[in-house]
Amino acid sequence: MCYRKEIFDDGMKFDENLLGYTIAEDIDFSYRVYKKYGPQSIIITPFAKIAHRASPVERYPAKKMSYVNQIDHFYFYFKNLNRNLKEKLIFAWSLFGITILRLGNLILKPNKINFLKFIYYIESLSYCILNIKKIKNGKLRDFII
């Protein structure tokens, strides 16, 4: 991704609550740029060349990744959406959909990895529901596994 220098000069910055390995910090930033500067502020080019070299060494273990993914999902929602009933229903529907996909994957491909992914998802979802206040306040990495 790239942004015009003026966006940063105008005070836009990445959310410092999203520290360490995080999910969708770029989506959060781009969404806020879009909301502040309008649709013309985001340009997508299909011709850009990119090499994303992800290192498996730098990744969190699967359980921790599940928590980071879920917490960041909740944080984005509470920070940028959650304004009306429609947005609340869309968020609830997305959680329901993810749950069905995880369960379907487990049923169609019953193995230890899919079982653990489903368990980690349910655990992380439960953590988020029980810790909504913390997440809303930006305390995103307070969980202990």
N, C-alpha and C positions, 0 to 999 in steps of 0.2 A: 504494500500500500504506500501511497505517497500523498502528501497534503501540501497545499500552498503555504508558504512561510507566514502569510498574513493571518492564517487561522491561529497559529501559535502566538504571533505578535498580539493578537486580539485577546489572549488569555486562555484559550482552550488548551487543556492538557489531559494526559491520560489519568485515569482514576488511580490514585495511590493506594486505595484499598485492595486493588487487584495486584498483589505482590507475589513474587515467586512464580512458579509455573501456574498459569491461570488459563481459563477457558474464555474466549471471546472478548478479551480486552479491546481488540481491534474493532469488534462489532459495536461495543459500547461507545467507543470514541466516534466511530463513523456515524452511529445513530444520533449522537448529540450534535455532531457537525451538521448533519442533514436537517435536524430539527431547528437549529439556530440559523443556518444560512440558506436553507431551501434545497430543493431537488437538484438545482444546477450546480451545487457545491460538491456533489459526488459524481465522479466520472469513472466509468468502468470501460476498460479496453480489453477486447479479446486477443489483442496482438502482443500483449506484454509477455516477455520471456522471464520465467522465474525458475529457480532451482531451490526447492525446499528440502534441505538435508536434515531430517529429524534423526536425532541420536537416541537409540533405545537406552543408552546408558543414563541419559539425563531425565528419563521419564520416571514418574512416581510409580510405585506398585499399584496394581489394579484396584485394590480397595481404596487407597488414598485418592486415586484418580476419579473414582466414582463419587467420593465426597466433594472433591474440588469441582467436578462437573455440575453436580446437583446444586451446591451452594452458589456457584457463580450464576447458574440459571435462575435461581430464586432472587439473587441480588440484582441482576439485570432487570428482572420483572418489577421488583419493588422500587427500584431507582428510576426507571424510565417509563414504566407503564402503570398499571394499577390505579387508573383514574376513573374508570367507569365499569359498569356491569359487563359490557361487551368484552373489555380487556381481561376482566377477572374470569369470565367464562372461557375465553381463549386459552388463558394460562392453565386453568383446570383441565380443559380438554387436551392440552399438550401433555400434561402429566399423565392423564389417563391413556393417551396414545402411546407414550413411551413405555408405560407399564404393560400394555397389551403387546407391544413389539418385543419387549424383553421376555415376557411369558411365552409368546408364540415361538420365539427363537429357542427357548428352553424345551418346549414341547416337540418342535420339529427336529431339533438337534440336541437330544439329551446327552450331555457330557459334563464333565466336572467344570470346565471353564464356563460354560453357559449357566450352569447352576450357581457358581460363585458370582458371576456377573449379576444374576438376578437377585441373589441374597444381598450383595453389596448395594445394588440399586435400592432395594427396599429399606435397608439400614440407613443409607444416606438420605432417602426421602423422609424417613421418620425423624432423623436428626434435624433436617430443615424445618419440618413442621413444628417440632418441639423447641426450636431455637430461632423462630421467626424474628423476634425482637433483636437478637444479636446480629442476624444477617441484615436486617433493615438498617442497623446502625453501623454497618461496614466492618463488623468483627467477623471476618471471613475465614480466618485460619486458626480459630480457637479450638477446633475439634482435636481430639486425641484418639488415635486408633491403636 
